[in-house]
Amino acid sequence: MIDVLYFAWVRERIGLPKERVETGAQTVADLVEELRQREARYAAAFEDLSALRVAVDQELSDFDAPLSGVREVAFFPPMTGG
């Protein structure tokens, strides 16, 4: 089981701040594909991965990061300064 957290507009599109996911995914990209297949709101949230960032166990990561032993994955839009 992995805790999946959603922030900002990702949370708004999916309608949840977080959920526990049973997954066989090997990488973050595999997890994203599993989530996309669930229903339209997930497909909409993960439509453009270039507009998303990911953190694995609270460390910024890439979509090809392995999930072995991971407890938490968070998805969020890029942060902007100002």
N, C-alpha and C positions, 0 to 999 in steps of 0.2 A: 504494500500500500504506500502511496505517495500522496503527500499533501500538495495540492495545486492551488496557488494563490493567483488572483486576478486583480489588477489595479487599474484605476482611471477608466478610460473608455472600454477597455477589455472587460472589466467587471460590469459596466453598464450594458454591453451587448450580450454577455452571457447571463447576467442577472444574479450572479453569486459572487461573494467576495473570496470564497475558498471552498474546496471540496476534497474529500479523500477519494483517490482513484486507484482501483485495482487495475494493474497494467502489466502487459508482457513486453512493453516497449524497451528497446535496447538503448535508444538515444532520445534526446529531447525532440528531435524531428519526428521520430516514430510516435512519441506521445502526442505531439501536435496532430499527426495524421489520425490517430485513434480518436482524439477529441473532435476533429473535423467531421468524422463519420457519424457522430452521435445525432446531431440535428442541426437545423439551419442556423441557430444562434451561435453555435460553436464555429460553424463554417464561416460565418460573417466575421467573427472575432479574429479568426486565424487566416483570413483571406490573403493578407499582404504581410508576409513575415518580415519584409524590410522595414515595416513600420512598428516592429516589436523588438523588445529586448528581453532577455531571459536571465534569471539568476538561479543557480543550482546550489542548494544549501547555503543561501545568502551570499554567494559569490557570483559576480557577473560571469557569464559563460556564453557559449555558442550553441547553436541548434544541433551541432554534431556531438555535443558532450554526452558521454555515457551516463546511464542512469543506475548502474550497479551500485547498490549501497546508499543511494540517494534517498533522503527523507522528505525534501521539499523542493518544488519547482515553482518559481514565480514568473508571471508574464506581465509586462508593463510597457508603455510607450517610452520612447527616448526622453530623457530629461533635458529640459532647455534652461539655460541660464538667463539672467537678465537683471 
